[in-house]
Amino acid sequence: MIGEKIVILDLGSNKIKIMVLSLDKENYISIHSKYSVQSSGIKKGNVVDADSLASSIRRCTSFVEKELNFEIKNIYVGVNSIFFNFLTFGLTRDIGSYEIEEKRDLQNLINQASTIFYQNFNDNKVLHFFNSGFYLDKRNYVENPIGLKAKTLDVIFSILSLDKNIISNYDKVFKLSGLKVKKYFFSPYASSFLSADQENLEKGFVNIDIGYDKTSISIYENSKFKFSKIISLGSYHINNDLMKALDIDRNLSEKIKCKYEDILSNNIDRNLLNEINEKKISREIIVRIIDARLNEITEYIVKEIKFCNSFNKSSRKIIVSGGGSASEVLIGKISQKLNVKVDYAKQSFPIKNTEFSIFSDYMVCLGIAKLIYFNNKDEIKSFSDQKKGFFERFYSLFLK
């Protein structure tokens, strides 16, 4: 894969972004082209108009094809539907005080987990399948159980899946676009995997990705991807509140939202102040509207973090990503509620000759690239098996 160009598409509800990358011999990412267009035909991560979405995708691909004189046939895609399912469950295997074997013991548990999932969620497609923890004799956590002796081996499995019909709708869009999808990725997983350095990954952290019409929460403990939740609230809802309550257009609501910190500190840009005064809008009403929405988002986020029992574990560190405006104030509210340190995602990924703005604007694309080039060791790989019919897919920790 060294030197080979790959194409990654981020299907966001606000913007569709494309990036062409390659990996060099020193394991640095080279960015050859990037482009974005306003989204159409997709809302809350789901296809609402196949032709319109296909047209937007073709605009992206046409731009980079012309720029690079490069024909795009295959593509990796990041999606973030509000209907994603995150399921965690554990399975036990009796070992009998012998040494644990990878093929017989671990693979058997993986096969069981896959069977149980498809028997109970036959209408879903697995996008990501994780080992979320090994335990010997019910209580001893280990990173690698192979070769160790135990009476029992427990494995915690986590599965991210999406309704097959939603995937089929995506497939139709890409067929209309003349493209073949090599793999779909859950966008919050990709961006969260990118957002932390190795130290934060090992210690555990919470990633909060503030999006256009959604806010995603991803939680890691001991390097393991443990929990994911999507809240149907994003930066767009602040715009919507302002437009409805103040009877203003989208352009002015966006300016107010982006300059909310300045408005709070009474340090408003003269041009914006003139526009606000012209509409006879008071600072107090702006603060009341935005603060109410930020409080609501904060409460949802805090509730989810506490619900999954990560308050004294992963929530020791929160990393925020995404382009949600007014996020500085939101970060302050979250930090105060949880009494933890909150930081923005930092560029710790080896990218050649790029700027931080590219990192922050194209986090999903770069996160997918990181997962492709530098695998998450805990993600269980899928492969097809034509000879057996009781699964659609088989999974293994042992595929390279």
C-alpha positions as CSV (number, residue, x, y, z in Angstrom):
1,M,0.0,0.0,0.0
2,I,3.1,2.3,0.2
3,G,2.7,5.1,-2.4
4,E,-0.8,3.9,-3.5
5,K,-3.4,6.7,-3.5
6,I,-6.6,6.1,-1.6
7,V,-9.7,8.2,-1.7
8,I,-11.8,8.9,1.4
9,L,-15.2,10.6,1.5
10,D,-16.8,12.1,4.6
11,L,-20.6,12.2,4.2
12,G,-21.6,15.0,6.6
13,S,-25.0,16.6,7.0
14,N,-23.5,20.0,6.4
15,K,-20.6,19.3,4.1
16,I,-19.4,16.4,2.0
17,K,-15.6,16.2,2.1
18,I,-13.2,14.2,-0.1
19,M,-9.5,13.6,0.4
20,V,-6.9,11.7,-1.7
21,L,-3.9,10.4,0.4
22,S,-1.0,8.0,0.3
23,L,1.5,6.6,2.8
24,D,5.2,7.0,2.1
25,K,8.1,4.7,3.2
26,E,8.6,6.7,6.4
27,N,5.0,6.1,7.4
28,Y,4.0,9.7,6.8
29,I,0.7,10.6,5.2
30,S,0.8,12.7,2.1
31,I,-2.3,14.7,1.1
32,H,-2.6,15.0,-2.7
33,S,-6.0,16.7,-2.9
34,K,-9.0,17.8,-0.8
35,Y,-12.3,19.4,-1.6
36,S,-15.7,20.0,0.0
37,V,-19.2,20.9,-1.1
38,Q,-22.4,21.8,0.8
39,S,-24.4,18.6,1.5
40,S,-27.6,17.9,-0.3
41,G,-29.7,14.8,-0.2
42,I,-28.6,13.7,3.3
43,K,-30.0,14.6,6.7
44,K,-28.9,13.3,10.1
45,G,-26.6,10.9,8.3
46,N,-29.4,9.3,6.2
47,V,-30.1,9.5,2.5
48,V,-33.2,11.6,1.8
49,D,-32.6,12.2,-1.9
50,A,-30.4,9.7,-3.7
51,D,-30.1,11.7,-7.0
52,S,-29.2,14.9,-5.1
53,L,-26.6,13.2,-2.9
54,A,-25.1,11.4,-5.9
55,S,-24.8,14.7,-7.7
56,S,-22.9,16.3,-4.7
57,I,-20.6,13.3,-4.5
58,R,-19.8,13.6,-8.3
59,R,-18.9,17.3,-7.8
60,C,-16.4,16.2,-5.2
61,T,-14.9,13.4,-7.2
62,S,-14.8,15.4,-10.5
63,F,-12.8,18.2,-8.8
64,V,-10.0,15.9,-7.5
65,E,-10.0,13.8,-10.7
66,K,-9.3,16.9,-12.8
67,E,-6.8,18.3,-10.3
68,L,-4.8,15.0,-10.2
69,N,-5.6,13.6,-13.6
70,F,-6.6,10.5,-11.7
71,E,-9.7,8.3,-12.2
72,I,-11.6,7.4,-9.0
73,K,-13.2,3.9,-9.0
74,N,-13.0,2.7,-5.3
75,I,-13.6,4.8,-2.3
76,Y,-13.7,4.6,1.5
77,V,-16.7,6.3,3.1
78,G,-17.4,7.8,6.6
79,V,-21.1,7.9,7.6
80,N,-22.8,9.1,10.8
81,S,-26.4,8.1,11.0
82,I,-28.5,8.8,14.1
83,F,-29.7,5.2,13.7
84,F,-26.3,3.6,14.5
85,N,-26.5,0.8,17.1
86,F,-23.8,0.2,19.7
87,L,-24.0,-3.2,21.4
88,T,-21.7,-4.6,24.2
89,F,-21.9,-8.1,25.6
90,G,-19.6,-10.7,27.2
91,L,-19.0,-14.3,26.5
92,T,-17.2,-17.0,28.6
93,R,-15.2,-20.0,27.6
94,D,-14.1,-22.8,30.1
95,I,-10.4,-23.3,29.7
96,G,-9.8,-25.9,32.4
97,S,-6.5,-24.4,33.7
98,Y,-4.8,-25.1,30.3
99,E,-3.0,-22.5,28.3
100,I,-5.3,-20.3,26.2
101,E,-4.9,-20.9,22.4
102,E,-5.8,-18.2,19.9
103,K,-7.4,-20.4,17.2
104,R,-9.4,-22.7,19.5
105,D,-10.3,-20.5,22.4
106,L,-10.4,-16.9,21.1
107,Q,-11.7,-17.7,17.6
108,N,-14.5,-19.9,19.2
109,L,-15.7,-16.9,21.2
110,I,-15.6,-14.6,18.2
111,N,-17.6,-17.1,16.2
112,Q,-20.2,-17.3,19.0
113,A,-20.4,-13.5,19.3
114,S,-21.0,-13.1,15.6
115,T,-23.6,-15.9,15.6
116,I,-25.5,-14.4,18.5
117,F,-25.5,-10.9,16.9
118,Y,-26.8,-12.0,13.5
119,Q,-29.4,-14.3,15.1
120,N,-30.8,-11.4,17.1
121,F,-30.1,-8.4,14.7
122,N,-30.5,-10.0,11.3
123,D,-31.7,-6.7,9.8
124,N,-28.4,-5.0,10.7
125,K,-25.0,-4.9,9.1
126,V,-21.8,-4.9,11.3
127,L,-19.5,-2.0,10.4
128,H,-17.1,-2.4,13.3
129,F,-16.5,-5.3,15.7
130,F,-14.2,-4.9,18.7
131,N,-12.6,-6.9,21.5
132,S,-13.3,-4.6,24.4
133,G,-11.4,-6.5,27.1
134,F,-10.1,-9.9,28.1
135,Y,-10.6,-11.3,31.7
136,L,-9.1,-14.4,33.2
137,D,-11.2,-16.2,35.9
138,K,-13.8,-13.5,35.9
139,R,-11.7,-10.8,37.5
140,N,-8.1,-10.5,36.1
141,Y,-7.9,-8.0,33.2
142,V,-5.2,-8.9,30.7
143,E,-4.1,-7.3,27.4
144,N,-3.2,-10.5,25.6
145,P,-4.5,-13.9,27.0
146,I,-2.6,-16.1,24.5
147,G,-0.5,-18.6,26.3
148,L,-1.7,-17.8,29.8
149,K,-3.4,-20.3,32.1
150,A,-6.9,-19.8,33.5
151,K,-10.0,-21.7,34.4
152,T,-12.2,-19.4,32.3
153,L,-11.7,-16.7,29.7
154,D,-14.2,-13.9,29.3
155,V,-14.2,-11.5,26.4
156,I,-16.2,-8.3,26.2
157,F,-17.4,-7.6,22.6
158,S,-18.6,-4.3,21.2
159,I,-20.4,-4.0,17.9
160,L,-21.3,-0.9,15.8
161,S,-23.9,-1.7,13.3
162,L,-26.4,0.0,11.0
163,D,-29.7,-1.1,9.4
164,K,-29.1,-2.9,6.1
165,N,-31.7,-0.7,4.4
166,I,-29.7,2.4,5.3
167,I,-26.6,0.8,3.9
168,S,-28.5,-0.2,0.8
169,N,-29.5,3.4,0.2
170,Y,-25.9,4.5,0.5
171,D,-24.9,1.7,-2.0
172,K,-27.5,3.0,-4.4
173,V,-26.1,6.5,-4.2
174,F,-22.6,5.3,-4.9
175,K,-23.8,3.2,-7.8
176,L,-25.4,6.3,-9.3
177,S,-22.1,8.1,-8.7
178,G,-20.2,5.4,-10.6
179,L,-18.2,4.4,-7.5
180,K,-17.5,1.2,-5.5
181,V,-17.3,1.5,-1.7
182,K,-14.4,-0.5,-0.3
183,K,-15.6,0.0,3.3
184,Y,-18.0,2.1,5.3
185,F,-16.6,3.6,8.6
186,F,-18.5,5.0,11.5
187,S,-17.3,8.7,11.4
188,P,-17.3,9.4,15.2
189,Y,-15.1,6.3,15.7
190,A,-12.7,7.4,13.0
191,S,-12.4,11.0,14.3
192,S,-12.1,9.9,17.9
193,F,-9.3,7.4,17.0
194,L,-7.5,10.3,15.4
195,S,-8.1,12.8,18.1
196,A,-5.9,11.4,20.9
197,D,-2.2,10.6,21.1
198,Q,-1.0,7.2,22.4
199,E,-0.8,8.4,26.0
200,N,-4.4,9.6,26.1
201,L,-5.5,6.4,24.3
202,E,-3.9,4.2,26.9
203,K,-5.2,6.2,29.8
204,G,-8.7,6.5,28.4
205,F,-10.6,9.5,27.4
206,V,-14.0,10.8,26.1
207,N,-14.2,12.3,22.7
208,I,-17.1,14.7,22.1
209,D,-17.6,15.6,18.4
210,I,-19.8,18.6,17.9
211,G,-21.4,18.4,14.5
212,Y,-24.0,20.2,12.4
213,D,-27.1,18.4,13.5
214,K,-25.6,15.8,15.8
215,T,-23.2,15.5,18.7
216,S,-21.3,12.2,19.1
217,I,-19.8,10.8,22.2
218,S,-17.1,8.1,22.0
219,I,-15.4,6.6,25.1
220,Y,-12.1,4.7,25.4
221,E,-10.9,2.9,28.5
222,N,-7.5,1.1,28.5
223,S,-7.1,1.8,24.8
224,K,-10.4,0.0,24.2
225,F,-13.4,1.6,22.3
226,K,-16.0,1.1,25.0
227,F,-19.1,3.2,24.2
228,S,-20.6,5.4,21.5
229,K,-23.7,7.5,21.5
230,I,-25.2,10.1,19.1
231,I,-27.3,13.0,20.4
232,S,-29.6,14.6,17.9
233,L,-28.4,18.1,18.8
234,G,-25.8,20.1,17.1
235,S,-24.6,23.6,16.1
236,Y,-27.5,24.0,13.6
237,H,-30.0,24.0,16.4
238,I,-28.4,27.2,17.8
239,N,-28.9,28.8,14.4
240,N,-32.5,27.5,14.3
241,D,-33.3,28.9,17.7
242,L,-31.9,32.3,16.8
243,M,-33.7,32.5,13.5
244,K,-37.1,31.6,14.9
245,A,-36.9,33.6,18.1
246,L,-35.3,36.8,16.6
247,D,-36.8,36.6,13.1
248,I,-33.4,36.9,11.5
249,D,-31.8,35.1,8.5
250,R,-29.3,32.3,8.5
251,N,-26.3,34.6,7.7
252,L,-26.8,36.8,10.8
253,S,-27.6,33.8,13.1
254,E,-24.3,32.2,12.0
255,K,-22.4,35.4,12.8
256,I,-24.0,35.7,16.2
257,K,-23.3,32.0,17.0
258,C,-19.6,32.3,15.9
259,K,-19.0,35.4,17.9
260,Y,-20.9,34.3,21.0
261,E,-17.9,34.5,23.3
262,D,-17.4,38.1,22.3
263,I,-21.1,38.8,22.9
264,L,-20.8,37.3,26.4
265,S,-17.8,39.5,27.2
266,N,-19.4,42.6,25.7
267,N,-16.6,42.8,23.1
268,I,-18.7,42.7,20.0
269,D,-17.3,43.6,16.6
270,R,-18.6,47.0,15.4
271,N,-20.1,45.6,12.1
272,L,-21.9,42.8,14.0
273,L,-23.1,45.2,16.6
274,N,-24.6,47.5,13.9
275,E,-26.5,44.5,12.4
276,I,-27.8,43.5,15.9
277,N,-28.8,47.0,16.7
278,E,-30.5,47.5,13.4
279,K,-32.7,44.5,14.2
280,K,-33.3,45.9,17.7
281,I,-31.9,42.7,19.3
282,S,-30.7,42.9,22.9
283,R,-27.6,41.2,24.1
284,E,-29.6,39.7,27.0
285,I,-32.0,37.9,24.7
286,I,-29.2,36.4,22.6
287,V,-27.5,35.1,25.7
288,R,-30.7,33.6,27.0
289,I,-31.4,31.8,23.7
290,I,-28.0,30.4,23.1
291,D,-27.3,29.5,26.7
292,A,-30.6,27.5,27.0
293,R,-29.5,25.4,24.0
294,L,-26.0,24.9,25.3
295,N,-27.3,23.9,28.7
296,E,-29.5,21.3,27.0
297,I,-26.6,19.8,25.0
298,T,-24.4,19.8,28.1
299,E,-27.0,18.0,30.2
300,Y,-27.4,15.3,27.5
301,I,-23.6,14.8,27.2
302,V,-23.1,14.6,31.0
303,K,-26.0,12.2,31.4
304,E,-24.5,9.8,28.8
305,I,-21.0,9.9,30.3
306,K,-22.4,9.1,33.7
307,F,-24.7,6.5,32.4
308,C,-21.9,4.3,31.1
309,N,-20.0,4.6,34.4
310,S,-17.0,6.4,32.9
311,F,-17.2,9.4,35.2
312,N,-14.1,8.4,37.2
313,K,-12.4,6.5,34.4
314,S,-12.4,7.9,30.9
315,S,-13.9,11.2,31.9
316,R,-10.7,12.2,33.6
317,K,-9.9,13.6,30.2
318,I,-12.3,15.0,27.5
319,I,-11.2,15.8,24.0
320,V,-13.4,17.9,21.8
321,S,-13.5,17.8,18.0
322,G,-15.8,19.0,15.3
323,G,-16.8,22.4,13.9
324,G,-19.6,23.3,16.2
325,S,-19.6,27.1,16.8
326,A,-20.0,28.4,20.4
327,S,-18.1,25.3,21.4
328,E,-15.7,27.2,23.7
329,V,-18.6,28.1,26.0
330,L,-20.0,24.6,25.7
331,I,-16.6,23.1,26.6
332,G,-16.6,25.3,29.7
333,K,-20.0,24.1,30.8
334,I,-19.0,20.4,30.3
335,S,-15.7,20.9,32.2
336,Q,-17.6,22.6,35.1
337,K,-20.3,19.9,35.3
338,L,-17.8,17.0,35.3
339,N,-15.0,18.7,37.0
340,V,-12.5,17.4,34.5
341,K,-10.0,18.8,32.0
342,V,-11.4,19.5,28.5
343,D,-9.0,19.9,25.5
344,Y,-9.4,20.3,21.8
345,A,-8.1,17.5,19.5
346,K,-4.4,18.1,18.6
347,Q,-2.5,17.0,15.6
348,S,-0.3,14.1,16.6
349,F,-0.8,12.2,13.4
350,P,2.2,12.0,10.9
351,I,1.0,14.2,8.1
352,K,3.4,15.8,5.6
353,N,3.4,19.5,4.8
354,T,-0.1,20.4,6.1
355,E,-1.7,22.9,8.4
356,F,-3.8,22.4,11.5
357,S,-6.9,23.7,9.8
358,I,-6.7,20.8,7.4
359,F,-6.4,18.4,10.4
360,S,-9.5,19.9,12.1
361,D,-11.6,20.3,9.0
362,Y,-10.9,16.8,7.6
363,M,-10.7,14.8,10.9
364,V,-13.0,12.0,9.6
365,C,-11.0,11.5,6.4
366,L,-7.7,11.5,8.3
367,G,-9.2,9.3,11.0
368,I,-10.2,6.7,8.4
369,A,-6.8,6.9,6.8
370,K,-5.2,6.2,10.2
371,L,-7.5,3.2,10.7
372,I,-6.6,1.9,7.2
373,Y,-2.8,2.4,7.5
374,F,-2.3,1.8,11.3
375,N,-5.0,-0.6,12.3
376,N,-6.7,-0.5,15.7
377,K,-5.3,-3.8,17.1
378,D,-8.6,-4.4,19.0
379,E,-10.8,-4.3,15.9
380,I,-11.9,-7.7,14.8
381,K,-11.5,-8.1,11.0
382,S,-14.3,-9.3,8.8
383,F,-14.0,-11.6,5.8
384,S,-16.3,-13.5,3.4
385,D,-16.7,-17.2,3.4
386,Q,-18.7,-18.7,0.6
387,K,-18.8,-22.2,1.9
388,K,-20.7,-21.5,5.1
389,G,-24.2,-20.0,5.2
390,F,-25.2,-19.3,8.7
391,F,-23.4,-15.9,8.8
392,E,-23.1,-13.2,6.2
393,R,-19.6,-12.5,7.5
394,F,-16.9,-14.2,9.5
395,Y,-14.6,-12.4,11.8
396,S,-11.1,-13.0,13.1
397,L,-8.5,-11.3,15.3
398,F,-5.9,-13.1,13.2
399,L,-6.4,-11.5,9.8
400,K,-3.5,-9.3,8.6
